[in-house]
């Protein structure tokens, strides 16, 4: 059939089934037996079938407002060494809820798979996913910067969450850490604070491309003379707050922005929030806890990921992309009691 588009009818004739059965099988409909779905997909691959993206868009429009048909499944691929990493990590939990809701709106189910399942190689997992008609992968974080993930990517449309997976260079969805930090710095200045401090975990910050740190240092260079610049502090969870207290006493910041520290950690250092030190969380997961900070946007990032991934599937864009894209979602500022307004100084001139 070289030179002509392979149709569902062509697949049906070769597989010895109805055109309707082919349509359902290619959408991974559970009403078609798994072995039949696998056989039909194999025939489709052999014939070189590629979905018509224009027709797919038209059908999506026709189904809008009257209930979504089952379009198949998307896989959450957990590439972390720990099986429960998606569950216990706040960012990924927010992300997953958002992704599941958007997938359901588009007619997709979702299922998690662990790359490091004992006695199952990545190649075997890939074969299992193809047999089940799952071609879209949302690749989670490893928690480490510069990670390499080995997997047979050629048969899948895939994207990565965050920056940790460096190889292969997949499309990725991320929160805009740099702009989120600039947002927090602007809010701190508007509240009347100067002499801003920054505290982070070195490993976690590296996994986010040091973007919070970069925004903080750029802000210092733009706004404050050298004598008023507070050096960043990198938190060590084993020091019981002693390291932070030494840094705080040495530099006396008027306010601290942090990706990792909360009231409990500062209490270990003998400091009260906000009485002794106002605090802003750059990664604020619970906006109801009374902390000021930036809700980074993972509760919206999942929907962006599903939109990107289903677009790849509709256009038959499988394998490692030649021109990987990054979709960024900006955070939202949340006021909180940890940042009283107007206590320390006045807004510096020229704050962006």
Phi and psi in degrees as a GROMACS rama.xvg file:
@    title "Ramachandran Plot"
@    xaxis  label "Phi"
@    yaxis  label "Psi"
@TYPE xy
-61.8611  132.066  UNK-2
91.4024  -9.60204  UNK-3
-123.54  153.351  UNK-4
-76.9517  130.071  UNK-5
-73.5128  131.457  UNK-6
-105.765  169.922  UNK-7
-63.1519  -34.6817  UNK-8
-63.8405  -38.3842  UNK-9
-60.9362  -44.0929  UNK-10
-65.8588  -40.908  UNK-11
-61.3486  -43.373  UNK-12
-63.0828  -44.3392  UNK-13
-68.3898  -36.6908  UNK-14
-85.963  -12.8768  UNK-15
72.3863  35.1337  UNK-16
-132.145  177.462  UNK-17
-79.0556  160.025  UNK-18
-62.945  -36.6461  UNK-19
-62.6294  -41.2181  UNK-20
-62.0962  -38.3207  UNK-21
-63.433  -45.8345  UNK-22
-57.6551  -46.5442  UNK-23
-66.5203  -40.63  UNK-24
-64.2218  -40.3371  UNK-25
-71.6537  -15.5191  UNK-26
-99.0176  8.80764  UNK-27
58.523  38.4288  UNK-28
-68.6534  129.306  UNK-29
-68.0905  -10.7164  UNK-30
-74.1136  -13.7774  UNK-31
-98.6549  131.472  UNK-32
-56.5563  141.704  UNK-33
-54.6141  -41.779  UNK-34
-67.249  -33.9639  UNK-35
-69.4313  -41.2409  UNK-36
-59.0537  -44.6674  UNK-37
-63.1675  -41.5346  UNK-38
-65.1666  -43.3437  UNK-39
-65.6121  -40.8625  UNK-40
-64.0798  -36.6279  UNK-41
-64.1229  -42.0916  UNK-42
-62.485  -43.9225  UNK-43
-60.3777  -42.9805  UNK-44
-64.8445  -41.3581  UNK-45
-61.7501  -40.2418  UNK-46
-78.1552  -11.7429  UNK-47
80.6307  32.417  UNK-48
-66.4273  135.416  UNK-49
-133.832  126.588  UNK-50
-60.6102  147.285  UNK-51
-83.3319  110.597  UNK-52
-62.3511  -32.3034  UNK-53
-66.6044  -44.0374  UNK-54
-65.2884  -40.3388  UNK-55
-61.0831  -40.6309  UNK-56
-66.7431  -40.4016  UNK-57
-62.2964  -44.573  UNK-58
-65.5516  -37.4509  UNK-59
-61.9115  -39.7352  UNK-60
-66.4716  -42.1471  UNK-61
-64.1437  -33.0997  UNK-62
-83.0062  -13.458  UNK-63
-61.9063  135.951  UNK-64
84.2093  -6.25361  UNK-65
-130.175  30.5133  UNK-66
90.5044  133.744  UNK-67
-85.3398  138.87  UNK-68
-79.5539  164.882  UNK-69
-75.8261  117.366  UNK-70
-97.8595  -3.22408  UNK-71
119.725  -160.254  UNK-72
-127.42  149.738  UNK-73
-111.977  145.343  UNK-74
-106.308  132.183  UNK-75
-88.9663  113.827  UNK-76
-97.8988  107.045  UNK-77
-81.9914  110.744  UNK-78
-103.308  5.32255  UNK-79
-78.3768  155.491  UNK-80
-66.7319  -21.383  UNK-81
-98.4696  131.454  UNK-82
-62.6712  -35.6396  UNK-83
-96.678  21.0944  UNK-84
-61.4402  -40.5877  UNK-85
-61.6482  -36.5092  UNK-86
-74.8476  -43.9323  UNK-87
-88.4736  -5.48455  UNK-88
-98.6908  117.161  UNK-89
-56.5511  -43.9523  UNK-90
-60.2393  -46.1756  UNK-91
-72.1537  -30.7348  UNK-92
-65.2164  -45.6643  UNK-93
-60.9805  -44.6785  UNK-94
-59.0888  -46.269  UNK-95
-65.9969  -41.0435  UNK-96
-59.6746  -42.3486  UNK-97
-65.0862  -42.8025  UNK-98
-66.3511  -42.2798  UNK-99
-63.2753  -40.4922  UNK-100
-65.0181  -44.0361  UNK-101
-69.0467  -39.154  UNK-102
-60.217  -42.5515  UNK-103
-62.955  -38.1563  UNK-104
-61.336  -32.5917  UNK-105
-91.7531  1.35577  UNK-106
91.0491  12.9577  UNK-107
-102.75  143.413  UNK-108
-90.5331  170.865  UNK-109
-136.593  152.066  UNK-110
-153.6  141.862  UNK-111
-95.0339  141.784  UNK-112
-131.514  138.972  UNK-113
-99.7016  121.313  UNK-114
-62.2697  -29.7161  UNK-115
-100.118  25.1305  UNK-116
-55.6112  127.742  UNK-117
-57.2326  141.497  UNK-118
62.0381  25.369  UNK-119
-138.487  113.214  UNK-120
-76.3854  160.526  UNK-121
-56.9361  -36.7954  UNK-122
-64.2301  -41.1781  UNK-123
-66.1407  -40.426  UNK-124
-61.3631  -42.9018  UNK-125
-60.565  -43.3018  UNK-126
-61.5747  -40.6685  UNK-127
-64.5517  -42.2379  UNK-128
-64.9927  -43.8296  UNK-129
-62.1254  -42.4733  UNK-130
-61.362  -30.3982  UNK-131
-91.3245  3.02364  UNK-132
75.9572  20.5988  UNK-133
-96.811  110.607  UNK-134
-116.987  -5.04023  UNK-135
-108.966  124.789  UNK-136
-120.496  128.537  UNK-137
-102.989  108.251  UNK-138
-91.2615  120.11  UNK-139
-77.1972  -172.885  UNK-140
-87.9965  149.054  UNK-141
-91.5885  -13.2861  UNK-142
79.2104  2.81842  UNK-143
-130.645  135.584  UNK-144
-70.4713  143.325  UNK-145
77.198  26.3022  UNK-146
-74.5589  147.383  UNK-147
-112.695  127.793  UNK-148
-117.914  115.827  UNK-149
-88.0158  125.243  UNK-150
-164.482  149.454  UNK-151
-76.0942  88.9412  UNK-152
-77.2414  -17.2796  UNK-153
-59.4463  -29.9458  UNK-154
-92.7209  8.8984  UNK-155
-132.808  147.735  UNK-156
-90.2924  130.384  UNK-157
-145.079  153.073  UNK-158
-145.329  157.533  UNK-159
-108.922  147.869  UNK-160
-97.1999  119.784  UNK-161
81.6344  -166.971  UNK-162
-105.898  -5.00991  UNK-163
-66.4435  -37.3162  UNK-164
-81.8098  108.552  UNK-165
-95.8715  -33.6684  UNK-166
-128.729  123.011  UNK-167
-76.5901  165.46  UNK-168
-85.5202  87.3952  UNK-169
-87.2624  165.979  UNK-170
-57.1172  151.405  UNK-171
-144.108  153.297  UNK-172
-117.833  135.47  UNK-173
-144.916  158.659  UNK-174
-85.4336  151.178  UNK-175
-84.1468  76.98  UNK-176
-56.6692  -38.6623  UNK-177
-64.32  -52.0859  UNK-178
-67.8419  -31.9599  UNK-179
-62.7601  -39.8025  UNK-180
-67.7899  -41.2325  UNK-181
-60.878  -37.8524  UNK-182
-61.2492  -46.8516  UNK-183
-62.8939  -41.7136  UNK-184
-63.1259  -38.7447  UNK-185
-65.3933  -42.1586  UNK-186
-65.8524  -37.8042  UNK-187
-63.4471  -43.5457  UNK-188
-64.8501  -41.7301  UNK-189
-63.9278  -28.2601  UNK-190
-80.707  -3.18676  UNK-191
99.2217  18.893  UNK-192
-104.265  147.047  UNK-193
-131.871  -173.405  UNK-194
49.5799  66.1745  UNK-195
-87.3615  133.147  UNK-196
-105.551  160.676  UNK-197
-136.787  131.011  UNK-198
-131.539  133.02  UNK-199
-149.721  165.051  UNK-200
-89.7204  126.94  UNK-201
-60.7054  -43.7123  UNK-202
-68.1533  -44.1647  UNK-203
-65.3628  -39.7932  UNK-204
-65.5618  -38.2077  UNK-205
-61.6829  -37.1639  UNK-206
-66.3167  -19.5277  UNK-207
-103.736  26.6424  UNK-208
61.776  22.5061  UNK-209
55.6849  32.001  UNK-210
-76.028  -34.5355  UNK-211
-63.0381  -45.9227  UNK-212
-61.064  -43.268  UNK-213
-61.1725  -43.3117  UNK-214
-65.4482  -40.0412  UNK-215
-64.3038  -46.9958  UNK-216
-66.7096  -37.7132  UNK-217
-64.2615  -40.0573  UNK-218
-62.2099  -44.557  UNK-219
-57.4215  -46.397  UNK-220
-62.2695  -36.599  UNK-221
-76.5712  -35.3612  UNK-222
-105.799  -44.2467  UNK-223
-106.912  142.011  UNK-224
-65.8973  158.066  UNK-225
-54.8936  -35.8953  UNK-226
-66.0475  -21.3179  UNK-227
-101.514  4.21812  UNK-228
-84.8921  129.755  UNK-229
-95.9657  124.73  UNK-230
-66.5369  146.432  UNK-231
-66.3678  153.189  UNK-232
-114.781  133.673  UNK-233
-109.103  119.803  UNK-234
-75.9028  136.757  UNK-235
-115.663  113.813  UNK-236
-64.011  -13.7162  UNK-237
-92.0673  -4.1964  UNK-238
-91.291  0.505967  UNK-239
63.4572  22.6886  UNK-240
90.8304  -6.64703  UNK-241
-66.6707  -39.527  UNK-242
-64.8698  -42.5928  UNK-243
-63.5637  -41.1715  UNK-244
-63.9167  -40.3201  UNK-245
-61.8086  -44.3295  UNK-246
-62.9203  -44.003  UNK-247
-62.8354  -45.6869  UNK-248
-65.5817  -32.9961  UNK-249
-74.3008  -32.1486  UNK-250
-117.881  -16.2911  UNK-251
45.1375  60.5082  UNK-252
-65.8219  148.208  UNK-253
-78.8557  -20.7516  UNK-254
-159.904  150.925  UNK-255
-122.257  130.268  UNK-256
-100.754  133.362  UNK-257
-145.606  147.506  UNK-258
-93.1523  -13.1854  UNK-259
-129.188  -26.5477  UNK-260
-89.1872  141.763  UNK-261
-131.374  -166.555  UNK-262
-59.3129  -40.918  UNK-263
-62.5998  -45.0668  UNK-264
-65.4477  -39.3709  UNK-265
-71.8944  -29.9797  UNK-266
-63.2624  -38.0452  UNK-267
-62.3648  -26.3836  UNK-268
-88.3858  4.15767  UNK-269
77.7019  25.7941  UNK-270
-121.793  140.585  UNK-271
-101.557  143.809  UNK-272
-110.574  123.775  UNK-273
-99.3507  5.04679  UNK-274
-56.8192  -45.3624  UNK-275
-94.2548  -33.541  UNK-276
-152.199  116.063  UNK-277
-65.0605  144.584  UNK-278
-134.734  137.514  UNK-279
-123.389  127.194  UNK-280
-91.4898  122.469  UNK-281
-81.0572  -16.843  UNK-282
-126.362  85.4651  UNK-283
-98.0198  108.237  UNK-284
-87.0991  -34.1854  UNK-285
-116.541  102.669  UNK-286
-71.3162  -5.28426  UNK-287
-97.4731  5.90257  UNK-288
-90.2479  4.08843  UNK-289
84.0674  8.50339  UNK-290
-94.3701  143.474  UNK-291
-82.8771  144.843  UNK-292
163.829  -166.964  UNK-293
-111.85  119.584  UNK-294
-75.524  111.355  UNK-295
-71.166  -16.9693  UNK-296
109.746  6.84626  UNK-297
-64.0329  -24.2329  UNK-298
-71.4544  -8.64909  UNK-299
-115.807  -17.3366  UNK-300
-67.2216  -33.6096  UNK-301
-61.2963  -40.636  UNK-302
-63.6372  -40.3822  UNK-303
-62.5992  -38.217  UNK-304
-64.5327  -44.9604  UNK-305
-64.4803  -40.0155  UNK-306
-60.2168  -43.786  UNK-307
-66.2686  -43.6888  UNK-308
-69.1572  -43.5983  UNK-309
-67.2918  -29.6541  UNK-310
-64.6603  -39.679  UNK-311
-61.3981  -43.9952  UNK-312
-63.499  -42.2357  UNK-313
-64.4131  -29.575  UNK-314
-99.2919  10.5296  UNK-315
59.318  37.012  UNK-316
-92.4764  86.3026  UNK-317
-102.32  157.331  UNK-318
88.1616  177.697  UNK-319
-69.5774  125.262  UNK-320
-69.9728  145.974  UNK-321
-73.9744  -24.1812  UNK-322
-136.174  76.7249  UNK-323
-64.4412  141.456  UNK-324
-110.135  155.435  UNK-325
-120.792  123.401  UNK-326
-102.975  125.347  UNK-327
-114.307  138.658  UNK-328
-116.723  131.368  UNK-329
-86.57  150.842  UNK-330
-81.8434  177.957  UNK-331
-126.7  133.605  UNK-332
-75.8403  139.88  UNK-333
-125.346  122.792  UNK-334
-69.7262  154.689  UNK-335
-164.189  161.827  UNK-336
-67.4278  -14.9007  UNK-337
-73.5325  -7.74574  UNK-338
-130.23  81.8091  UNK-339
-62.8377  142.856  UNK-340
-84.8686  134.414  UNK-341
76.7223  21.0128  UNK-342
-85.987  -31.6553  UNK-343
-123.384  98.8531  UNK-344
73.715  -161.546  UNK-345
-125.455  165.067  UNK-346
-65.8515  128.129  UNK-347
-63.8324  146.701  UNK-348
-66.4242  142.191  UNK-349
81.568  13.4128  UNK-350
-66.9455  131.137  UNK-351
